[in-house]
Amino acid sequence: MGVWIDLIGSFVFGSLLGLNVLRLNADMSEHSFEASLTYIAQHGALTIAQIVEEDVAKAGYGASGPAILLADSTEFEFRADLDGDSAVDTLHYYLSSTAAASATQNPEDRILYRALNGGAPQSLDLGITRFNLSYFDAAGDSLALPVTVGDIRQISVDMVVESTEPYDTTYVRAFLPLRIRPKNL
């Protein structure tokens, strides 16, 4: 009789131990997946921020006449010698609708387009869900839209990038604000 109790006790204890190991494995897998999505969203935000910051910081460089051609809340077009070849380029950033990014599972993501000299736009489709631009004068005071492009001295970019795939039913987010002060404006 004592042997049976030992066997049943060992079976119950072993089963509980096995279930705990399985639950630990599942928790670690979920955490690993969530951490991967977070890294992807943060990397996407940083990649877009580096491209935008490098370009916008050159606004007005080498350009005679108006440097900024269009300044809106989701669209920005300016002139600058972007590659140092003494030829003034025109660069246009604009945000698509959510329908343009229908290939992803995220219903809120969009594509940020970067069109150089009116050519075919380069798509920065890294899960961006918000790309808001605001503008400031030389004193750092906010300019109300529609802005007078000649008054712009600083550009603020607020970006939110979300994972293109959901974790459970939510999308992991990364928020990145930029404040750019082009020297040539």
N, C-alpha and C positions, 0 to 999 in steps of 0.2 A: 504494500500500500504506500509506503514512504517513497519507493522508487517512482511510482506513478505521479505522486505529487511533485517530486523533483523534475520529472520529465515535463509535466504540464507547466510548471513554473519556468523552466528553461525555455520552453516553447513560447510562452507569453513574453518573457523578457527579451528573447531573440527577435520576436516579431516586432515589438516596440522599438528595439534598437534599429532594426532594418527600416522601419517606417520613418524614424528620425533621420537616418542617413539619406533616404530618398527625398524627404522634405528639404533637407539641407542642400542637396544637389539641385533641386528645383529652384530654391531661393537664390542660389548662386548663379544659376543660368539666367533667371529673370534680371538679377542685378547686373550681370555682364551685358545682357542685351540692352538694358536701359542706359548703361554707361557708354556703350558703343554708339547709340543714337544721340546721346548728349555730345559726345566727341564730334560726331559728324556734323551736328548743327553748329557747334562752336567753330569748327574748322571752316564750314561754309560761310559763316558770318565774317570770320577773320579774312578769308580769301577775298570776299567781295569788298570788305573795308579797305584792304590794302590796294586793290585796283582803283577804287573810287578815290581814295585819298591821294594816291600818286598822281592820278590824272587831274583832279580838281585843284590840287596845289599849284599846278602849272597854268591855271587859267590866266589868260592875258599875256603870257610870256611871248615876246616877239611879235605881238599883234598890234597893229596900228588901227585906230578906230575902236568901235565898241568890242570889248572882250566877251561880254555875256550877251547872248542872243535871245535866250529864253530862260525864265526862272519861274517855276511853278512848284506846287507842293509835291508832285511826283515826277517832275520832268525838269531837266537842266541841260542847256546847250550853250557851249562857249567856244571861243577861239583861242588857240595857243600853238606854239611850236612844240609839239609833244615829243618829237624824237631828235631835236637839236640839229635839223638839216636846213634851217633858215626858211623853211616853207611853213606857213601858218596853216594849221589843221583846224577842222571843226569837229567837235565831239559832242554827241547827243546821248544823254542817258534818259531812258523812259521805262515805265513799268507797264507790264501787260495786264490784261484782265485775268481772272482765275481760270477762264476757259482755255487759255493758251497753255496752261500747265496741267492739262487733263490726263497726262500719261502717269502722273503720280497718284498715290492714294489720298494725299492731303488735299481736301477740298478748298483750302484757303491759300495755298501757295501760288506764286506768280513767277514770272520771268522778268528779270531786269535786263534790258537791252542796252548795248553800248555800240552806237553807230559812229564810225569814223569817216569823215568827209562824205557823208551821204551814201556810203556803200552799204553792203549787206550787214545788218547788225549782228554783233556777237552776243549770244545769249548766255547770261549768267544765271542758269537755272539750278540753284543750289538750295532751294526750299525757302526762298524769301517770301515773307507774308506781309511785311510792311517796309516801305521805303519812303519816309517823309522828309522833305527838305524844308528848311526854314532859313531865312536870310537876315543878316545883321549889318548895320552901318559901321563906320569907323569907330564910333564910341561904344560899340557892342550892344546898341539898342535894337530890338527886334523890328523888322520891317513887315508891315501888313501886306498881304496879297491883295491885289496884284502889285508887285513891287516895281519901282523904277530901277531898271537894271544898272544904271550908273551909280546908284547909291550903295550897291552891295560891296561889302568888304570882307565878310565872313559868311561861311555856309555851314549850316548844321545838318547832319544826316542822322536820322534815327532809323535803325534797321532792326527788324525781328526776323530771324531765320528759324524755321521749324523743320523737324525731321520730315522727310517725305513719306515715311512709313510710320504707322502708329505703334505705340507701346501700349498694349491692352486696347484702350479706346482713345487715348490722348496722344498728342504730339509733343515731343520734347522741344523746348524753345531756347534760343540764345538771343539776347538783346545786346546791341552794340551801338552806342552813340558816338558820333564823330563831330568835331568842330574844326573846320579847315579855314585857315587864314592865308589865302593866296597872296604872295608878295607883290604880284603885278597888277592888282586891282586898285 
